[in-house]
Amino acid sequence: MRLLALLAVVALPLTVAAPAAADPAIWKWRTVHSTDGMASAWGKVAISQFGYVVYGNLEDTRGKGCAWAVLRAQSASNGRWKTYGFYNCTPGTGTFRKSYGSVLQIKVQVCRGNSKRPIDECSKWKSIFTTGG
């Protein structure tokens, strides 16, 4: 009987401390520009309930063509890369959001293109999140 009482007392602080660990960690990433400087993206990566979420801003400084932000994420379960693209075809800044499960790393590339795909003026891939670092 005393052993059960002792276990209950030991378990209580662990249960009480759990909500404090629920505060999300956020990694901000600096602006990435297309090679011609006409498209820019910046944002943050946050921990979510099911993995990670990329919140981004995509600015198109020209009315001709579209700005593209291309995200690439490496799965922690199988190591494969998945690519997703977001575009903005109007001058000004738009936003995008992409949720991921368990990933090893996430990279971004900013390009110019049309409403169907990125075409040219792509930046180098920039790592915006790496697990453990």
Stockholm file with secondary structure:
# STOCKHOLM 1.0

chainA/1-133         MRLLALLAVVALPLTVAAPAAADPAIWKWRTVHSTDGMASAWGKVAISQFGYVVYGNLEDTRGKGCAWAVLRAQSASNGRWKTYGFYNCTPGTGTFRKSYGSVLQIKVQVCRGNSKRPIDECSKWKSIFTTGG
#=GR chainA/1-133 SS CHHHHHHHHHHHHHHHHGGGGGSCCEEEEEEEECTTSSEEEEEEEEEETTEEEEEEEEEECCSSSEEEEEEEEEETTTCCEEEEEEEECSSEEEEEEEEESSEEEEEEEEEEECSSCEEECCCCCEEEEETTC
#=GC SS_cons         CHHHHHHHHHHHHHHHHGGGGGSCCEEEEEEEECTTSSEEEEEEEEEETTEEEEEEEEEECCSSSEEEEEEEEEETTTCCEEEEEEEECSSEEEEEEEEESSEEEEEEEEEEECSSCEEECCCCCEEEEETTC
//
